[in-house]
Structure formats: structure tokens, C-alpha cells
Amino acid sequence: MPFKPRLLLTGASGFIGGALAARLLPTERWNQLLFLIRAPHREDGLARLAHVLRRHQVPEELLDRLHLEQILCGDLNNVDAWRDDPRLASIQDVVSSAAVASFGNHPSIWPTNVDGVLAMARVLSARCRLRRFIHLGTAMACGRQAPLPVPEGYDAGEDTDHFLEYTASKYEAESLLRAELPELPLVVARPSIVVGHTRYGCAPSGSIFWVFRLARALRSFPCTLNDRIDVVPADYCAEALQLLLDKEQLQHREYHISAGEQRACTFGEIDAAIARGIGEAPMHDYQVRSLAQISEMQSRFKELLGPCNRRIVLRAIRSYGDFAQMGMIFDNTRLLAEGMALPPPLTSYAGLCQRTSRGTLIAEQMKFDYK
Ligand SMILES: NC(=O)c1ccc[n+]([C@@H]2O[C@H](COP(=O)([O-])OP(=O)(O)OC[C@H]3O[C@@H](n4cnc5c(N)ncnc54)[C@H](OP(=O)(O)O)[C@@H]3O)[C@@H](O)[C@H]2O)c1
């Protein structure tokens, strides 16, 4: 019998896609999954996938069930190379998680996040009878001018004042999917900031957690300890995606996956939780410092942060410091109304994130976000 997968997942070798794959493997969906993976051949793709899933502690017996037919070797930057793959014909559901999720100026941001996603969606719309196409947007695509808390489904159109090329690309992809493919059963899931895992801390990925480590090591950052940040763990994000995937009827087409007013934490609370987790005291000597002031500390970066590229550290402080000061909170009423529970606050697992980051240089952890 030919393998007829039902669910195409892109980005499974990444943080969120990996968390979703780890969540789906113990369910009956496991053998419906087709994974789009960048790899020269299926064996390599399967090995890459298994590597990521082990970081999410997926048991070996579940990994052993995965088979080579579930790997579709392909790149969003060259959809023509895999568009005719016969396995795509049976796809009904899609979770489009692949993206260049970089705060840097990666040359592939636009070709992948916009052109590649659009090309894939066109092919799938033409070839498949799609039931649901979940696209991972980002809550930060709302732009600087957004009201707080940012409403789900918020769209300022041409007035959007984008944070970064990455957030602009995510906005553009969503807009073009809607405009060019009105028949696509599109649901956009917009996570806020995904940090760590409630059970495995930073073992699956250290993405963005290094920001808190950096501030703690420098005893300063361009925000106050009272500023709040909207963070969710990867496992909560995966659970929400599964809900959006499995639920027969959804009330809306855009959802935040976010902490919202109820679970957003202040930087001070997060630092206290990190300190508790490693038996240290919270920062008592923290000072709000601008990027220019932190830049004056450059000669001490190596001593405070360990080996690092000063230019990248300063660039990171500019991007994240800018964002941290804005106190952006993303409303999650729609998602909660669909039946999702509130997320655990970062303070409940920040200590674990810190413990699982031990032995990893801050500069090393930053590579998750500066590829
Ligand atoms: N993490 C967050 O805080 C956050 C917040 C809001 C929204 N999001 C969105 O959530 C999604 C997943 O983010 P993430 O944090 O999981 O990112 P990630 O860890 O960087 O993973 C990105 C994934 O996309 C794949 N990919 C990149 N370029 C590709 C291409 N040309 N063709 C095929 N696959 C490609 C990567 O494959 P390789 O392994 O081959 O590189 C990887 O599997 C993204 O759409 C992102 O915009 C993330």
C-alpha cells in the first residue's frame, strides 16, 4: 500500500515544529505525518528529525516507528524541486512552521518566509483537498504602533511600523496568503515569544532565554525590572497548535498563542525565578542602561559574558532592548475561548531554563536567534 500522509509539517527540525512533532508522535496522527525537511536524502532528513525529537525527550520506541517515507526532502526556496511529489496528493492538513526566524539580516528571510511559503501554499491549494492550513505568524508582526494589549486579529495594514525585516516578512506572508489564496482554509497562529520548555527547560532550544542571562550577567539592560514580557513555553505552543489543528470548527482565523495580561511576567519576577532556580540571590544592583551606556562596557564583555562577538551582543541588545521596553502584551481571549488553558508563566520554569543552560556560553545560546 502506498503511504498516504494527511498532515504536512514544515519546520519540524526547528524549535516550535519540533515541539509539535514531539507532541503528535504519541497520538494516532504519527503515521499521518509528512515532514518537509532540508536534507540531501531521506536518511539524513530522518536523522535530523530524530536528533531534534531526542532534545524533546521523545522515547526511542516512538522514534523507531518513524519511517523514511515520512521525510520529504525539500527547501522552501526551491518548491519546484518537490512540488510533484506524489505523497502531497493526500495531504489535508498543513502546519507551516518553517521560516528564517532570525533577528539578524539574513538574506533568506524574504525568499523563505514570503516567496517560499506562498509558493508552497499555491502548490498545495492546487494539488490537495485541504481541510486546514495553519500558518505560524508572529504576534510581533503587529508593529510598534499597536494598541496594548494587542488584540488577536489586529492588522494595521499599511500603517504597520515593523520592528524588523523578519517581522515585516511574516506580516507580508500572512497578507499575501489571504489576498492571493482566498479559498485556502487558512488559520494564522501568532505566538508571542517562545522560551524554553516547562519540563526540559532550554534543552530543546536556548532561543531568547539568553536575553535574561545577558541582562543578569551585565546587571543592566535597556528596560526596567518592572517592564513586562509576554512569553510562552514551546510545549504550550505545541499544545495550542494541536488544538487549532484538531478542533472541528474554529471561531476565528487568527489567534495569539501568548501569555496575555494574566500570565505575562516582569523582568524582575523572571530574574528572581532564575536566581531561585540556582540558589542565588536576585539582582540587587541592576541598573537601567541605554544601548550607548552598555556599549561603554564593551571592554568587560568577555569577563562578564564569556567569549562573545561584541558587535552581535550590541546588536542583540538593540533589538531585544527596544522590544523589552515596549511592554508588549498580546491578548489571548480567542484561544482561551477555543478551550485552551492559560499558559504557565515563565517564572514557573525559568529556574529550570537556567539550570539546563549551565555549561552553554551565552554566545553559544544566541546562535539560536542569530543564524
Ligand atoms: N520562536 C519564537 O519565539 C517564535 C515566536 C513567534 C513566531 N514564531 C514563528 O514560529 C515558526 C517556527 O519558529 P521556530 O522558533 O521554531 O524557528 P527555528 O527554530 O529557527 O526553526 C525554523 C525551521 O524552519 C526551517 N527552515 C528554514 N528555512 C527553510 C527553508 N528554506 N526550507 C525549509 N525549511 C526551512 C528550519 O530548517 P533547518 O533545520 O533546515 O534550518 C527549521 O526547521 C516560524 O514561522 C516563526 O516565525 C516563532
The ligand as an SDF file (V2000), in Angstrom:
LIG
                    3D

 48 52  0  0  0  0  0  0  0  0999 V2000
   10.3730   31.0670   18.4610 N   0  0  0  0  0  0  0  0  0  0  0  0
    9.5920   32.1100   18.6820 C   0  0  0  0  0  0  0  0  0  0  0  0
    9.6820   32.7890   19.7110 O   0  0  0  0  0  0  0  0  0  0  0  0
    8.5190   32.4600   17.6830 C   0  0  0  0  0  0  0  0  0  0  0  0
    7.6260   33.4790   18.0350 C   0  0  0  0  0  0  0  0  0  0  0  0
    6.6400   33.8250   17.1350 C   0  0  0  0  0  0  0  0  0  0  0  0
    6.5470   33.1640   15.9330 C   0  0  0  0  0  0  0  0  0  0  0  0
    7.4340   32.1840   15.5930 N   0  0  0  0  0  0  0  0  0  0  0  0
    7.2770   31.5190   14.2820 C   0  0  0  0  0  0  0  0  0  0  0  0
    7.1910   30.1230   14.5200 O   0  0  0  0  0  0  0  0  0  0  0  0
    7.7870   29.4180   13.4370 C   0  0  0  0  0  0  0  0  0  0  0  0
    8.8210   28.4650   13.9600 C   0  0  0  0  0  0  0  0  0  0  0  0
    9.8170   29.1870   14.6590 O   0  0  0  0  0  0  0  0  0  0  0  0
   10.9890   28.4390   15.4090 P   0  0  0  0  0  0  0  0  0  0  0  0
   11.3140   29.2410   16.6100 O   0  0  0  0  0  0  0  0  0  0  0  0
   10.6600   27.0080   15.5330 O   0  0  0  0  0  0  0  0  0  0  0  0
   12.1720   28.6220   14.3630 O   0  0  0  0  0  0  0  0  0  0  0  0
   13.5090   27.7660   14.2110 P   0  0  0  0  0  0  0  0  0  0  0  0
   13.8200   27.0160   15.4280 O   0  0  0  0  0  0  0  0  0  0  0  0
   14.5400   28.7040   13.6630 O   0  0  0  0  0  0  0  0  0  0  0  0
   13.1330   26.7230   13.0730 O   0  0  0  0  0  0  0  0  0  0  0  0
   12.9400   27.1160   11.7630 C   0  0  0  0  0  0  0  0  0  0  0  0
   12.5830   25.9150   10.9480 C   0  0  0  0  0  0  0  0  0  0  0  0
   12.3430   26.3460    9.5980 O   0  0  0  0  0  0  0  0  0  0  0  0
   13.1260   25.5560    8.7320 C   0  0  0  0  0  0  0  0  0  0  0  0
   13.5030   26.2870    7.5280 N   0  0  0  0  0  0  0  0  0  0  0  0
   14.1580   27.4670    7.4750 C   0  0  0  0  0  0  0  0  0  0  0  0
   14.3620   27.7980    6.1870 N   0  0  0  0  0  0  0  0  0  0  0  0
   13.8120   26.8130    5.4330 C   0  0  0  0  0  0  0  0  0  0  0  0
   13.7100   26.5830    4.0370 C   0  0  0  0  0  0  0  0  0  0  0  0
   14.2270   27.4210    3.1430 N   0  0  0  0  0  0  0  0  0  0  0  0
   13.0900   25.4610    3.6220 N   0  0  0  0  0  0  0  0  0  0  0  0
   12.5700   24.5830    4.5040 C   0  0  0  0  0  0  0  0  0  0  0  0
   12.6500   24.7320    5.8340 N   0  0  0  0  0  0  0  0  0  0  0  0
   13.2630   25.8410    6.2920 C   0  0  0  0  0  0  0  0  0  0  0  0
   14.3490   25.1910    9.5520 C   0  0  0  0  0  0  0  0  0  0  0  0
   15.0010   24.1110    8.9320 O   0  0  0  0  0  0  0  0  0  0  0  0
   16.5790   23.8150    9.1250 P   0  0  0  0  0  0  0  0  0  0  0  0
   16.6630   22.9870   10.3560 O   0  0  0  0  0  0  0  0  0  0  0  0
   16.9460   23.1030    7.8850 O   0  0  0  0  0  0  0  0  0  0  0  0
   17.2630   25.1460    9.2620 O   0  0  0  0  0  0  0  0  0  0  0  0
   13.6920   24.8700   10.8930 C   0  0  0  0  0  0  0  0  0  0  0  0
   13.1210   23.5910   10.8520 O   0  0  0  0  0  0  0  0  0  0  0  0
    8.3410   30.4670   12.4970 C   0  0  0  0  0  0  0  0  0  0  0  0
    7.4310   30.6450   11.4570 O   0  0  0  0  0  0  0  0  0  0  0  0
    8.4410   31.7070   13.3530 C   0  0  0  0  0  0  0  0  0  0  0  0
    8.3090   32.8660   12.5740 O   0  0  0  0  0  0  0  0  0  0  0  0
    8.4290   31.8270   16.4460 C   0  0  0  0  0  0  0  0  0  0  0  0
  1  2  1  0
  2  3  2  0
  2  4  1  0
  4  5  1  0
  4 48  2  0
  5  6  2  0
  6  7  1  0
  7  8  2  0
  8  9  1  0
  8 48  1  0
  9 10  1  0
  9 46  1  0
 10 11  1  0
 11 12  1  0
 11 44  1  0
 12 13  1  0
 13 14  1  0
 14 15  2  0
 14 16  1  0
 14 17  1  0
 17 18  1  0
 18 19  2  0
 18 20  1  0
 18 21  1  0
 21 22  1  0
 22 23  1  0
 23 24  1  0
 23 42  1  0
 24 25  1  0
 25 26  1  0
 25 36  1  0
 26 27  1  0
 26 35  1  0
 27 28  2  0
 28 29  1  0
 29 30  1  0
 29 35  2  0
 30 31  1  0
 30 32  2  0
 32 33  1  0
 33 34  2  0
 34 35  1  0
 36 37  1  0
 36 42  1  0
 37 38  1  0
 38 39  2  0
 38 40  1  0
 38 41  1  0
 42 43  1  0
 44 45  1  0
 44 46  1  0
 46 47  1  0
M  CHG  2   8   1  16  -1
M  END
$$$$
